Amino acid sequence: QVQVAESGGGLVQTGGSLRLSCVASGRTGGTFAMGWFRQTPGKAREFVAHISWSGDKTYYADFVKGRFTISREGAKNTVYLQMNSLKTGGTAVYYCASSVWGHVANWHDEKGYDYWGQGTQVTVSS
C-alpha cells in the first residue's frame, strides 16, 4: 500500500518562506512523477507544481512561477516545495500526490495522480 505524507506546513508572514516535504513510501521499483496541489474552503483543489520522475521536467501554476520551486531528492520518491515570497492568497491546505508513472501528460489535473497525502496547512498572515 502506497502512503504519501506531507510535512512542513505552518504559519508564516506575508513575504516569508516555507519548505514543504513529501514522501511516498511503500513502493519499489523506481521513482515516479509527483505533484503539489492546494485547496481552500469552498474551492476546488488546484494545481501548484509538478516534477517528473527524474526531475528533468517541472511545471508550475502561473500564480507561483518565480516564487515556488519543486525539487526531488535523487532517485527517491521524496519531493520538496520551496515557497518564497508568500502572499496571503497562499493560505491553503497543500496536498502532495504521486503518480504510478514516471511522466504524466495531464500533470495539471488531479486525475493524473494516483495517491494523495492528507495535506498540510499553510497559513500566510498579513
C-alpha positions in Angstrom: 0.0 0.0 0.0 1.4 3.4 -1.0 1.4 6.1 1.5 2.0 9.8 0.8 2.9 12.1 3.7 3.4 15.8 3.7 5.1 17.9 6.3 6.4 21.4 6.8 3.3 23.5 6.8 2.7 26.2 9.3 2.2 29.9 9.9 4.3 32.5 8.1 4.0 36.2 7.5 3.5 37.7 4.1 6.7 37.7 2.1 8.1 34.8 4.1 9.2 31.3 3.1 8.3 27.8 3.9 9.5 24.4 2.6 7.1 21.6 2.3 8.3 18.0 2.1 6.6 14.9 0.8 7.5 11.2 1.0 5.7 8.5 -1.0 6.5 5.2 0.7 5.6 1.6 0.2 6.7 1.4 -3.4 9.5 -0.5 -5.0 11.0 -0.4 -8.5 11.7 3.2 -9.4 10.7 6.8 -9.0 7.5 8.4 -10.1 6.1 11.7 -11.2 4.8 13.8 -8.3 2.9 17.0 -7.8 1.6 19.5 -5.4 -1.9 20.9 -5.2 -3.7 23.2 -2.8 -7.2 23.8 -1.6 -9.1 26.5 0.3 -12.5 26.1 1.8 -15.3 26.1 -0.7 -13.0 25.9 -3.7 -11.8 23.1 -5.8 -8.3 21.7 -5.4 -5.9 23.5 -7.8 -2.6 22.6 -9.3 0.6 24.1 -7.9 3.6 22.3 -9.3 4.7 19.0 -10.8 8.0 17.2 -11.2 8.8 14.2 -13.4 10.5 11.0 -12.1 14.0 12.2 -12.9 13.4 15.8 -12.0 14.2 17.0 -15.6 10.7 18.3 -16.2 9.0 20.7 -13.8 5.8 22.6 -14.3 4.2 25.4 -12.3 0.9 27.2 -12.0 1.2 30.7 -13.3 0.4 32.2 -9.9 3.5 30.6 -8.3 6.1 31.0 -11.1 9.2 32.6 -9.9 8.3 32.1 -6.3 7.9 28.4 -5.7 10.4 25.7 -6.7 9.7 21.9 -6.8 12.6 19.5 -6.4 13.2 15.9 -5.6 15.8 14.1 -3.7 17.9 12.0 -6.0 16.3 8.7 -7.1 13.8 8.8 -4.4 10.1 9.4 -4.1 10.7 12.4 -1.9 9.9 15.9 -3.2 10.0 19.4 -1.8 8.2 22.6 -2.5 10.2 25.7 -1.6 7.7 28.6 -1.3 9.2 32.1 -1.2 7.5 35.5 -1.2 4.3 34.0 0.2 1.2 36.0 -0.2 -2.0 35.9 1.9 -3.6 34.1 -1.1 -1.3 31.3 -0.4 -3.2 30.2 2.7 -4.5 26.7 1.9 -4.1 23.1 2.6 -1.3 21.8 0.4 -1.5 18.3 -0.9 1.2 16.1 -2.3 0.3 13.5 -4.9 2.1 10.7 -6.6 1.6 9.0 -10.0 2.3 5.4 -10.9 4.1 6.7 -13.9 7.4 8.5 -14.5 5.8 11.1 -16.8 2.3 12.4 -16.6 0.6 14.1 -19.6 -2.2 15.7 -17.5 0.2 16.9 -14.8 -2.1 19.9 -14.0 -5.1 17.6 -13.4 -5.9 15.7 -10.2 -6.7 12.7 -12.4 -3.1 12.5 -13.4 -2.2 11.2 -9.9 -3.0 8.0 -8.1 -2.0 8.5 -4.5 -2.6 11.5 -2.2 -1.5 12.7 1.1 -3.7 14.1 3.9 -2.5 17.6 3.3 -0.6 20.2 5.4 -1.9 23.5 6.4 -0.1 26.7 5.2 -1.3 29.9 6.7 0.1 33.2 5.5 -0.7 36.2 7.7 -0.6 39.8 6.7 
